Amino acid sequence: MQRRNLEIKEVESNDREDFLRAVVTVFQDRGYMIQASDYTGGIITALNQEPFLQVTATVESFTKTRIKIRIAMSDREGIIEDEEMFGKLFDDIQTEVFRRSNLR
């Protein structure tokens, strides 16, 4: 349950696709290679070779006005539970969503 609280963020929005695109942009900005993406299912998997880090994001419409995003990260030693790392990643995604919404 503690790891779930670290990995999940709920935000006010009704545009799940915007969040999916923001996740892809942030992952690519951080040097990850997108390994798989399923916009219908809301899943994006990315990999960074150096240092090795795999990230999976799941984005779903939680209600009509809320989006739930869950990010799981692992390295060669297993699951990562770094609160600061998750916080920065969520902040970057929200910043990208904000930037995208202001470009319209």
DASULWO-V332076 format. One record per backbone hydrogen bond with DSSP energy under -1.0 kcal/mol. NH is the residue of the N-H (numbers start at 1). CO is the residue of the C=O. Records with the same first field share a line. If there is no record, write none. Layout:
BEGIN
NH: CO + CO
END
This chain:
BEGIN
5: 1
6: 2
7: 3
8: 4
9: 69
11: 67
13: 65
19: 15
20: 16
21: 17
22: 18
23: 19
24: 20
25: 21
26: 22
27: 23
28: 24
29: 25
30: 26
31: 28
32: 27
33: 47
35: 45
36: 45
38: 43
42: 38
43: 38
44: 57
45: 36
46: 55
47: 33
48: 53
53: 48
54: 74
55: 46
56: 72
57: 44
58: 70
59: 42
60: 68
62: 66
63: 66
67: 11
68: 60
69: 9
70: 58
71: 7
72: 56
74: 54
75: 78
78: 75
80: 73
86: 82
87: 83
88: 84
89: 85
90: 86
91: 87
92: 88
93: 89
94: 90
95: 91
96: 92
97: 93
98: 94
99: 95
100: 96
101: 97
102: 98
END
